[in-house]
Amino acid sequence: MNNEKYWKALEHLVSTSKIIIDRPKGTRHPTATQIIYPLDYGYLEGTSAGDGEGIDVWLGTQKERQVDAIICSVDLTKRDAEIKILIGCTEQEKETIHKFHNQLEPISGMLIKRSK
């Protein structure tokens, strides 16, 4: 199995799309207002995910904008699943994002890190 092909495909999507940050770090979630975004969160313009919107991204603090992990999430209330691409995240930021996607009961997220 060639996992690197998958990561390169994600990198291509990121490098050829504009990143739109619609929920900056410190912003409250629009419906679950007790939730605060720990990092910049947005989407890739001109792409589509399972929810019909752009592919979701988390933008970390690393200067190098490498795709180095994804979150696979399942929302039992919406009955959907999708990925979130982590771009330029430190190890601590990856863990913070993982916890973010597991703090509400109907939502579960799995962190998948890119092999080095």
C-alpha positions in Angstrom: 0.0 0.0 0.0 1.4 3.4 -1.0 0.3 5.8 1.7 2.6 8.5 0.4 0.5 8.8 -2.7 -2.5 9.8 -0.5 -0.5 12.4 1.4 0.8 13.9 -1.9 -2.7 14.1 -3.2 -3.7 16.1 -0.1 -0.7 18.3 -0.5 -1.7 19.0 -4.1 -5.2 20.0 -3.0 -3.8 22.3 -0.3 -1.1 23.9 -2.6 -3.7 24.5 -5.4 -6.4 25.9 -3.2 -6.9 29.1 -1.3 -7.2 28.5 2.5 -10.2 30.4 3.9 -10.1 30.8 7.7 -13.7 31.3 8.7 -13.2 30.4 12.4 -10.0 32.1 13.7 -8.2 30.9 16.9 -10.3 31.9 19.9 -13.6 32.0 18.0 -16.7 30.3 19.6 -18.4 27.5 17.6 -21.5 28.9 16.0 -24.0 26.5 17.6 -22.1 24.9 20.5 -21.0 28.2 22.0 -19.1 26.5 24.9 -16.6 25.3 22.3 -13.7 27.6 21.4 -11.4 27.0 18.5 -7.9 26.4 19.7 -6.3 27.1 16.3 -7.3 28.7 13.0 -10.0 26.5 11.3 -11.3 26.9 7.8 -11.6 25.2 4.5 -10.0 24.8 1.0 -11.8 27.1 -1.4 -13.0 25.2 -4.6 -13.1 21.8 -3.0 -16.0 19.7 -1.6 -16.3 17.4 1.4 -19.1 15.0 2.4 -21.1 17.9 3.9 -21.1 19.7 0.6 -18.8 22.4 1.8 -15.1 22.9 1.3 -12.6 20.4 2.7 -12.0 21.4 6.3 -8.5 22.4 7.5 -6.7 23.3 10.7 -3.8 25.7 10.3 -1.0 25.3 12.8 1.8 27.7 13.8 4.7 26.0 11.8 6.0 28.2 9.0 6.3 25.2 6.7 2.8 24.5 5.5 3.2 20.7 5.3 0.2 18.4 5.4 1.3 16.1 8.2 -1.9 14.7 9.7 -5.7 14.4 9.3 -8.6 14.0 11.6 -11.3 11.5 10.5 -14.5 12.6 12.2 -17.9 11.1 12.6 -20.9 13.1 13.7 -23.8 10.8 14.8 -26.2 13.7 15.0 -25.6 14.8 11.4 -25.0 11.1 10.4 -21.9 12.1 8.4 -18.1 11.5 8.3 -15.4 13.6 6.8 -11.7 14.5 7.1 -10.0 17.6 8.4 -6.5 18.3 7.0 -3.9 19.5 9.5 -1.4 21.9 8.0 1.8 23.0 9.7 0.8 21.7 13.1 3.2 20.9 15.9 2.8 17.6 17.8 1.1 19.5 20.7 -1.3 21.2 18.2 -2.2 17.9 16.7 -3.1 16.5 20.1 -5.1 19.7 20.9 -7.1 19.3 17.7 -7.6 15.6 18.4 -9.1 16.5 21.8 -11.2 19.2 20.2 -12.9 16.6 18.0 -13.7 14.3 20.9 -15.1 16.8 23.5 -18.8 16.5 22.5 -20.6 13.1 22.8 -22.1 12.7 19.3 -18.8 13.6 17.6 -15.7 11.4 17.5 -12.4 12.1 15.8 -9.4 9.9 15.0 -6.0 11.4 14.5 -3.9 9.9 11.7 -0.3 11.2 11.4 1.8 11.1 8.3 4.7 8.7 8.6 8.1 10.4 8.4 
